[in-house]
Amino acid sequence: MIRQAASPAGPGTAGARHKGARRAVVVALWVLLPLVLILAVGVGPTHIAPDDVLRIVGRGIVDLIGGQGGSLPGGGDPLDPAATIVLLVRVPRAILTALCGAALALAGATFQAIFRNPLADPYILGASSGAALGAAAAIVLGLPGTLLARLGLPVAAFAGGIAAVSLAYLLARRAGGGSSLSLLLSGVVVGTWTSSLLSLLIYFSGRFLAQIVFWLMGGFGGATWRSIASVVPYLLAGVVMILTRSKELNALTMGDDAAMGLGVDAERTRRWLVAGATLLTAACVSVSGPVGFVGLVVPHLARLLVGANHWSLLPAAAGIGAVLMVVADTVARTVLAPSELPIGIVTALVGGPFFLWLLARRGRSLGFGGGSE
C-alpha cells in the first residue's frame, strides 16, 4: 500500500511552523536586547539621546581598534562629559547587568530541569549563601595587606559559592550516590548552614554591617570594565557546558530511568550541568550580590513563549533574563535618583506577584515529568 503524502496542513507542516515560530521568538528577543541596552544607557540624571549613545559608542570602538583610546576604556574624548558617562559608567553597567540576567535565567532553567522542580532557582544548592559568606568574610576580615584584601570581594564571593556547591555535591555523593533528590536535600542543608554562619558573621560585623547588608540586597553600582573581564571567562565556560548538553537536559526532565533508556548517563550529565550552572551563578553573585526571582521566574516565562524543549528554551530564557535585568536595573537607579534602589528589591517586588499569577494561571502544569510540584 502506498502511504499518502502528508498534506500541507498535516502534522509535519504544523510542527515546522511551530519550530519556525519558536526560532522567531528567540531571534526577536536577542534583537530587542541591543535596543533596550541603548535606551538604558541613555536614561539617567543626565539624559543622553539614543543617537548620541550610538555615536559615542561607535567612536569609542573605532578609537579602540585604532589604538587611540586615550584615558577612557573604549576611546572617546576625555573632556566630553557625555562620553565619560557613557563609556566609563553606563555601558559597562548595562553590559554586566545583561550578562548576569542571561546567566541567572540560564542557570535557573537548568536547575529546574535537573531537579524536575518548578521552584528550583540558581541558588538552590547554596551558591548564594556561600557567596554571601565569602563576601562578608572579605569585608569583615579583609584587613590591609592580607591576601583576602588583595583578592577582593568578587573573588572571595566566587570562591564561597563554588565551595558551598562543592560541599553539597560531596554530601549528596556520600548520602545517595549523587541523585537529584540527595543533591537537592544536601543543597538545602548546606544553604542553611552557610546562612547561619553568615548571620553569625553579621552579628559580629560592627562597623561593616551596612556594607554587608547593602551587598546582600544586590546591585550593579560597582560595575566596571574590569569586573566584566573578571566574570566573562566563567560565564562563557558555564554557557558552553550547558548548551552542549541541551538534548541530555531534555532527557533528564523525564527522570533518570527514562534518560538512561535513551542512552544518557544521568549522573554524569547532571554533574556536568550542575557545574556549568554553578559557574554562572557564582560568577554573577560575585559581582552583583544575590539577585532573586530572575532565575526562578524567567524560565517559566520562556516556556510560555517557546515551550519546554531546551534547545529553544535555554536561549529564550537567556534573552528574556538579559532584557528584564537591564530594565530592572534602569528602574533601580532612576526611580529614586539621585539615590539608588538595590536591584534585588525591584526584582523581588515584581517577580513575586508575577510568579503567584503564573502559579494561579497554570497550576500543576508548571511541573516537570512527574517531578516535585
Buried (B, 14 or more C-beta within 10 A) or exposed (E): EEEEEEEEEEEEEEEEEBBEBBBEBBEEBBEBBEEBBBBBBBBBEEEBEEEBBEBBBEBBEEBBEEEEBBEBBBBBBEEBEBBBBBBBBBBBBBBBBBBBBBBBBBBBBBBBBBBBBBBBBBBBBBBBBBBBBBBBBBBBEBEEEEEBBEBBBBBBBBBBBBBBBBBBBEBBBEBBEBBBBBBBBBBBBBBEBBBEBBEEBBEEBEEBBEBBEEBBBBBBBBBBBEBBEBBBEBBEBBBEBBBEBBEBBBBBBBBBEBBEEEEBEBBEBBBBBBBBBBBBBBBBBBBBBBBBBBBBBBBBBBBEBBBBBBBBBBBBBBBBBBBBBBBBBBBBBBEEEEEBBBBBBBBBBBBBEBBEEBBEEBEEEBBBEEBBE
